[in-house]
Amino acid sequence: MKPAHTYFRDQVKTLVGWFSNWNECEQTIALYTLLKRISTTQARFLSLILQHTFRNDTRELQLLQRQANDKGKL
């Protein structure tokens, strides 16, 4: 019998594999669906991680935000 942490690791690996095979729209929907289920503490943690990770990419983020809000692309 596998230890619990190994089983969890296998599950995460499977999820990452699925995610990698989805297009950007499918990835966004999956992320949104998961984010609706997280606690406030988890949300705060993710917010801090995202801010830290992308703090040097402000131009790219601004471009992506403009693209995401472009009514012509919807």
C-alpha positions in Angstrom: 0.0 0.0 0.0 1.3 3.5 -1.0 1.8 6.1 1.7 -0.8 8.9 1.6 1.7 11.5 0.5 2.7 9.3 -2.5 -1.0 8.9 -3.5 -1.5 12.7 -3.2 1.6 13.4 -5.3 0.3 11.0 -8.0 -3.0 12.9 -8.0 -1.3 16.2 -8.4 0.9 14.9 -11.2 -2.2 13.7 -13.0 -3.9 17.0 -12.6 -0.9 18.9 -13.9 -0.8 16.6 -16.9 -4.5 17.3 -17.7 -3.9 21.0 -17.2 -0.9 21.0 -19.6 -3.1 19.5 -22.3 -5.9 22.0 -22.0 -6.0 25.3 -24.0 -5.9 28.6 -22.2 -9.7 29.0 -22.0 -10.1 25.5 -20.5 -7.3 26.2 -18.0 -8.9 29.5 -17.0 -12.3 27.8 -16.4 -10.6 25.0 -14.3 -8.7 27.6 -12.3 -11.8 29.7 -11.7 -13.8 26.6 -10.7 -11.1 25.7 -8.1 -10.7 29.2 -6.8 -14.4 29.4 -6.0 -13.8 26.6 -3.5 -10.8 28.0 -1.6 -10.8 29.5 1.9 -9.9 33.1 2.6 -6.6 32.1 4.0 -5.8 30.1 0.8 -6.9 33.1 -1.3 -4.6 35.5 0.6 -1.7 33.1 0.2 -2.3 32.8 -3.5 -2.6 36.5 -3.9 0.7 37.1 -2.2 2.4 34.4 -4.3 1.0 35.9 -7.5 2.0 39.4 -6.6 5.5 38.2 -5.7 5.9 36.1 -8.8 4.7 38.7 -11.3 6.0 41.9 -9.7 8.6 42.4 -12.3 6.3 41.6 -15.3 4.1 44.7 -15.0 4.2 45.6 -18.7 3.4 42.0 -19.8 0.6 41.9 -17.2 -0.9 45.2 -18.4 -0.9 43.9 -22.0 -2.5 40.6 -20.9 -5.1 42.5 -18.9 -5.9 44.8 -21.9 -6.3 41.7 -24.1 -8.5 39.9 -21.6 -10.8 43.0 -21.4 -10.9 43.6 -25.2 -14.5 43.4 -26.1 -13.5 42.4 -29.7 -12.0 39.2 -28.4 -15.1 38.2 -26.5 
